[in-house]
Amino acid sequence: MPKTKPKLLSGGNPQIPKGDGDAPVEAYIAAMPGWKHAVGRQLDALIVKTVPGVQKAVRWNSPFYGLEGQGWFVSFHCFAKYIKVTFFKGGALEPPPPVSSKQPEVRYLHVGEGEPLDETSFVRWVEQAAAIPGETLF
């Protein structure tokens, strides 16, 4: 039986059933369209390398990363022109990620097509975010 590709929602965001662990996150990244696929792989690899024992899940058609007993600290989501990386406690990071939110604790990083990811800054934010209590979202 051939596998069907996940449906892409508005902005090219993959529709992936909720699930815990590496498999649903891998399915999400595999379904990210075009240039977003490579960025998704890069984000995932940097998070896994930076945070030993990181836990993964997919909820609301987005991959989430956290630590057991500490909550979720980062997630990302595909939009038409960029990938939005959400740091749930980004306001506590130094320096904070560049894009503000209506929620003062939340900060975003937008990665657009042809814009190289600043790996040094991203890893610094991930290290800091993983070291503080995250969000208990689910």
Residue, then its C-alpha position, 0 to 999 in steps of 0.5 A: m500500500p503506497k504511503t500518501k503525503p501529508k496534506l499541506l495547510s495554508g502557508g505550506n504547513p504540513q498536517i501531521p497527526k498529534g503524537d509524541g516522540d521522534a517519529p511524528v516530528e520526522a514526519y512533519i519535517a519530511a513533509m515540509p515543502g521546498w526550502k523549508h525542508a532543509v531548514g526544518r532538518q537544520l533546526d531539529a539537528l541543532i536542537v538535538k545536538t544542543v539539548p541531550g535527552v530532548q523530548k519531541a512531540v507534534r501538536w497543532n501541526s507543529p513540532f515541539y521540543g522540551l525536557e521531561g518535568q520542565g515543559w516545552f521550550v521551542s517549537f516551529h511552524c511553516f508560513a508561506k514566506y518563512i518558518k516561525v520559531t517560537f521560544f515560549k520563554g524568549g523574553a528571558l533570553e539574552p539577547p532575546p530573539p528578534v521578533s516580539s509577541k503579544q505575549p511578553e514572555v514569547r519571542y520569535l525568530h523568522v527564517g525566510e527563504g535564502e536567509p541563512l540561519d544564524e546557528t550561533s545565536f540559535v544554539r545560544w537561545v536553545e541552550q538558555a531556553a532549555a535551562i529554564p522552566g518551559e511551558t506545560l502546554f499539553 
